[in-house]
Structures are given as C-alpha cells and as structure tokens.
Amino acid sequence: MIYLWLKALHVFSVIAFMAGMFYLPRLFVYHSLAEKGSAQSETFKIMERRLDLGIMRPSLVLVLASGIGLGFGGHWFAAGWLDLKLLLVLLMIVVYVYLVRLRYRFAADVNLHSPRYFRILNEIPTLLLIGIVILAVVKPL
C-alpha cells in the first residue's frame, strides 16, 4: 500500500514540476519583451521567483525522493529502461538548472536572448517528458 501512495506522490509531484517547466520559459518570453526596470518587468521577476521557489523546487525534491523510493520499492534499478529514463531525468534537471540561471539573470536585468530563443527552449522539456513517460509506462527495454 505504501508503494501506491509513493507512486501517487510521485505523479502529483511530476505534474507540479512539469507545469513549472512549461510555464517558466513562457514567462521568459514575455519578460524578454518588457522594458528593464518597468513595473511589468518587476512583476515578471516576482512571478518567476515564486514559481521556482514555491512550486518547482519543492516539487523536484519530492519527485526525486519519491522516485528513489519507487525504484527501491519496486526493485526497478536492475531494469534496462530505467537507465535511459534516469538519463532523460538528468537532462531535465540540467534544463531546470539552466532555467534557474536564466531567472537569476532576469532578476539582475541581464537578458542575452530573444523571445524566439525562449519559445524554442520551451519545447525541450516537452520532448524530454515524452521520452520519460514512454519509458515509465511502456518499459520497452
């Protein structure tokens, strides 16, 4: 029964984290269009910080903790599909760290990228998520 509760926590946490992974780059699109120092820019800074610290970071901690618990509880660490899934999860974390770096740059009014850059960046988490879900559900390896 604990395994199922852990799985529910994992799914909920993944949904919350991925909502942020989709929304933060979208905020960057609009933030990059706002004039530095404007009220709009300052509002985006607050939104980005709250999204990261209030939703994304705690969710990521829960995703990792519950995922490790599921791995041990289900004896999945010997499964071939999990190695590839963990690689994709690691890449997702790298993207997240990069988004946090960009958030800190925006907070300092330093943006080196166009709105188009952030629109393209916004697609990377989607592609990673597709691979992660296929591996977790289908377990092809």
C-alpha positions in Angstrom: 0.0 0.0 0.0 2.9 2.4 0.8 4.2 1.8 -2.7 1.0 3.0 -4.3 0.9 6.2 -2.1 4.5 6.8 -3.1 3.6 6.4 -6.7 0.7 8.9 -6.3 3.0 11.4 -4.6 5.5 10.9 -7.5 2.9 11.5 -10.2 1.5 14.6 -8.4 5.0 16.0 -7.9 5.9 15.4 -11.5 2.8 17.2 -12.7 3.6 20.2 -10.5 7.2 20.3 -11.5 6.4 20.0 -15.2 3.8 22.7 -15.0 6.6 25.0 -13.9 9.0 23.6 -16.6 6.4 24.6 -19.2 5.4 27.9 -17.7 8.8 29.4 -16.7 10.2 29.6 -20.2 6.9 31.1 -21.3 7.3 33.8 -18.7 10.7 34.4 -20.0 9.2 35.0 -23.5 7.1 37.8 -22.1 9.7 39.1 -19.7 12.2 39.5 -22.5 9.7 41.8 -24.2 9.3 44.0 -21.1 11.4 47.1 -20.7 14.1 46.7 -18.0 13.1 48.3 -14.7 9.5 48.7 -15.7 6.7 47.6 -13.4 5.9 44.8 -15.8 9.5 43.5 -15.6 9.4 43.7 -11.8 6.1 41.7 -11.8 7.7 39.0 -14.0 10.6 38.8 -11.6 8.2 38.1 -8.7 6.2 35.6 -10.7 9.4 33.7 -11.8 10.8 33.6 -8.3 7.6 32.4 -6.8 7.1 29.7 -9.5 10.7 28.4 -9.0 10.9 28.6 -5.2 7.3 27.9 -4.3 6.4 25.2 -6.8 9.2 23.9 -8.9 12.0 23.4 -6.4 9.8 21.7 -3.7 8.2 19.5 -6.4 11.6 18.5 -7.8 12.7 17.4 -4.3 9.5 15.3 -4.0 9.9 13.9 -7.5 13.5 12.7 -6.7 12.7 11.4 -3.2 9.6 9.5 -4.3 11.3 8.3 -7.5 14.2 6.8 -5.5 11.6 5.2 -3.1 9.8 3.7 -6.1 13.0 2.4 -7.6 13.9 0.6 -4.4 10.3 -0.5 -3.5 9.7 -1.9 -7.0 13.2 -3.3 -7.5 13.4 -1.3 -10.7 17.1 -0.4 -10.5 18.0 -3.6 -12.4 15.6 -2.7 -15.3 17.2 -1.6 -18.5 14.5 1.0 -19.3 15.2 2.8 -16.0 18.8 3.7 -17.0 17.6 5.5 -20.1 14.7 7.2 -18.1 17.2 8.4 -15.5 19.4 9.8 -18.2 16.4 11.8 -19.5 15.5 12.9 -15.9 19.1 14.0 -15.5 18.8 16.1 -18.7 15.5 17.6 -17.4 17.3 18.6 -14.2 20.1 20.2 -16.3 17.4 22.2 -18.2 15.9 23.2 -14.9 19.2 24.4 -13.6 19.7 26.4 -16.8 16.2 27.9 -16.4 17.1 28.9 -12.8 20.3 30.5 -14.1 18.2 32.5 -16.6 15.8 33.5 -13.8 18.7 34.9 -11.8 19.9 36.8 -14.9 16.5 38.3 -15.4 16.4 39.3 -11.7 19.6 41.2 -12.4 18.1 42.8 -15.5 20.5 40.9 -17.8 18.9 39.1 -20.7 21.0 37.9 -23.6 18.3 36.1 -25.6 15.3 36.9 -27.8 11.7 35.8 -27.3 12.2 33.3 -30.1 15.0 31.7 -28.1 12.8 31.2 -25.1 10.0 29.8 -27.3 12.4 27.2 -28.7 13.7 26.5 -25.2 10.1 25.9 -24.1 9.9 22.8 -26.3 12.9 20.9 -24.7 11.0 19.9 -21.5 8.1 18.6 -23.7 10.4 16.3 -25.7 12.2 15.0 -22.6 8.8 14.4 -20.9 7.6 12.4 -23.9 10.6 10.1 -23.6 10.3 9.8 -19.8 6.6 8.9 -19.9 7.1 6.3 -22.7 9.9 4.6 -20.8 8.0 4.7 -17.5 4.7 3.3 -18.9 5.8 1.0 -21.8 9.1 -0.1 -20.2 10.4 -1.2 -23.6 13.9 -2.3 -22.5 
